[in-house]
Amino acid sequence: MKKQAPDAIDLLDADHLAVHALFQAYRELVRKHAPPLKRRALAEEICMELTIHARLEEELFYPALREALRHDELHDEAEDQHGSQREFVAQILAAQPEDPLYDAKVAVLQEYVERHVRQEREQVFNRALASRMDLQALGRSITVRKEELRAVSEALREDALASALA
């Protein structure tokens, strides 16, 4: 029997787990008083993973969910949360790792993301699973778009930095 490819929810939740692991690794670097450049490299990786993930949700997942459920509130709330997340990401990308608040900014971003993930898992994903959405097809679209976004990750970083400076 052929194994099915991961569906949209599997892929998005895998992103959640990967970012959680990156945040844990960052906390470990802080605990060990790792050099600022090492912490910055990991913080930037976290920021890029979150930026790509948010774009996938905004461009593909939430519009499909809105269509399937005819429920604008979920989509609007996600857009608002992603906007706040973008602000945190921009602040981190614009800051210097020697800044005394740098690690605190990353910790605040982690708390914010963890709340968002809990809400998605408890409310949004369950509704998507109960809907008539083609989660397999959406998963394929997410996979393709993720590869495209990874190919332009430097441009995404520059966009995030530009919004911090605006």
Salt bridges, closest charged atoms under 4 A:
ASP13 OD1 - HIS16 ND1 3.14
ASP13 OD1 - ARG121 NE 2.68
ASP15 OD2 - HIS53 ND1 2.92
ASP15 OD1 - LYS146 NZ 2.39
GLU28 OE2 - ARG31 NH2 2.44
GLU28 OE2 - LYS32 NZ 3.75
GLU44 OE2 - ARG40 NE 2.84
GLU44 OE2 - ARG157 NH2 2.97
GLU49 OE2 - ARG150 NH1 2.83
GLU57 OE2 - HIS16 NE2 3.87
GLU57 OE2 - HIS53 NE2 2.79
GLU57 OE1 - HIS82 NE2 2.74
GLU57 OE1 - HIS116 NE2 3.61
GLU58 OE2 - HIS82 ND1 3.09
GLU58 OE2 - ARG86 NH1 2.71
GLU59 OE2 - ARG55 NE 2.96
GLU59 OE1 - ARG145 NE 2.58
GLU67 OE2 - ARG70 NH2 3.64
ASP72 OD1 - ARG66 NE 2.76
ASP76 OD1 - ARG66 NH2 2.97
GLU79 OE2 - HIS75 ND1 3.25
ASP103 OD1 - ARG39 NE 2.91
GLU114 OE2 - HIS20 ND1 3.52
GLU120 OE1 - HIS16 NE2 2.93
GLU120 OE2 - HIS116 NE2 3.18
GLU148 OE1 - ARG145 NH1 3.06
GLU158 OE2 - ARG157 NH1 3.66
